[in-house]
Amino acid sequence: MYPLKFEPILKSTLWGGEKIIPYKQIASDQKQVGESWELSGVKGNESVVANGPDAGKTLPELIAAYGERLLGKANYARFGEEFPLLIKFIDARQDLSIQVHPNDELAWERHRSKGKTEMWYVVDADPGARLRSGFAKQVTPAEYEASVEDNTITDILREYEVRPGDLFFLPAGRVHSIGAGSFIAEIQQTSDITYRIYDFNRRGADGKTRELHTEQAKGAIDYTVLPDYRTHYEKAQNRRVELVSCPYFTTSLYELTEETTLDYAALDSFVVAICIEGAGTLTDNEGNTIPMHQGETVLLPATAERLAVRPEGSMKLLTSWIA
């Protein structure tokens, strides 16, 4: 086994921009690309290997072939042949809808699916770009519903101006929306269940407004109010900085200016590495070397014990696994 790259799955959207293709340094004439699904086991959107002997295989086919060698023993026992994370880049030219995702219990009850806890790392942001996360004040379910009806829901949500490096953890149940001008790396549970609460009365190419799930969302929302919905962390160079640790993923940031070895000998999990900035090479303990640049994602199998990262000047990586 060796470090794996995958073909990106580009998705044109009503609100998508033109930043993802040049950021990823790929050739495509696709327009309004709002999302690049970097690593996905979602049915109908399965990632395909782009490098090495396994090129052309889908992610589910890889898991079927390698099992715990790819995922790790505990993850394979827990998730079977479903890859448990979905990795995306998101480019919002317009505001995305205000939405919420159900937790595992509710998602299973309603959809026989897993819920969706996720996190956002702001890769880039236009001046004045904003996003929304959580309630700004205590509201009841009835007050929430009324705010959707009278177009005032944005008044009761916390809004943040964002800059590169900002971080938001979004447990299932937290109301949120990505604002225009935000370019984000998203790490989430493998689930495509979204309840669209409010869409600014926009109309699609067919002239119709998109379906809303206001009533379904009412029972999925966590109405708890927090003083701050940002996730704060201390930046540091050439060492691991943990950003988020939850039952669904542990994500870290590496800002590298020199060769650094990441030790995974004691980790019973695959590792996803996402290059946010710069370029370099990755070499595992078996001598497999792979180049990597801004906008690329690499899946390191659970059999890898060490990864030497050699930046070309500087390199910024997000890594994520399931402990």
C-alpha positions, 0 to 999 in steps of 0.5 A: 500500500502507498499514499493515494491521490484521487480524482476530484469530483467538481460540482457546479452550483447556483452559488459557486465561484471560479476559484477552485480550479486555479487553486487546485491547479487543474485543467477544466472549463467547468463553471461555477464550481462551488465544491470539489469533493476531494475524498468521498465514499458517498453513494453515487459520488465515490472517489476514484484513485488517480495514482499508482497500481490502484489507479481507476479503483473506487474508494469502496473497491479499495476498502473491499480489497484492503479492509483494516489495512486501509482504514485501521482495525477499529475503523473497519470494525466500526464502519465496514466498507463505508469510508467515514469522512467526506473532504471538500473544498467550498468556494462561495461566490454567493451566500449559501443557504442557512441549514442544519444537519441531524445527529446520528440518532435522528438521521438514523431514525428518519433516513437510515443514515449517519448524521453530519458533524463537520468543521470548516477551515477558512483557506481564503476570504475576500475582504468583508467575507462572513459566515454564520454559525449558531444562534445570537440569542435564545429562541424557541422552536416556534420563534425560529419558525416565525423568523423563517416565515418573516425573513428575519432568521439572519437577525437571530444568528451569530455572524462572523467576518472571516480571514484565512486560518479561521476555524469553526467546529459545527456539531450536528444540530448547529444552524450555519451558513457559509457567506459570499467570498469564503473559500473553505476546506470542510471535513465532515462525517460521510453523510449528504443529509442537509436540511435547508432552512432558508435560501434568501428567496433565490430562484434556480435556473428553472425559475423556481425557489429551492425546496426548504426543510424548515419543519424537519430542521426544527426537530434537528436544531440544537437551540443552545446559545454559546458566547463564541462559535469560533474554535481558537488555537495557537499557531506554531511552525514545524509541529502538530497543532491540534484543531479539533478532536471529536468522536468523528475525526481528529484534525491537526494543522502543520505549518512547515518550513523544514522537513518534519516526520509525522509518527503514526506508528501507534495510530490505528487509523488512515490519515487524510492529508490536505495541502492548503498552501505551498508544495512539497513531497511526502515519503512513507516508511516504506520509501513511497514518495509522492509530490503534493501541492496546494489543493491536493488531498492524499489518503495515507493507509493505516499500515503507514507508520511514518510520513516524512514531509519535505516542504518546498519553501513552506507548506501548510497541511491539514491532517485528519484521522479517526482515533 
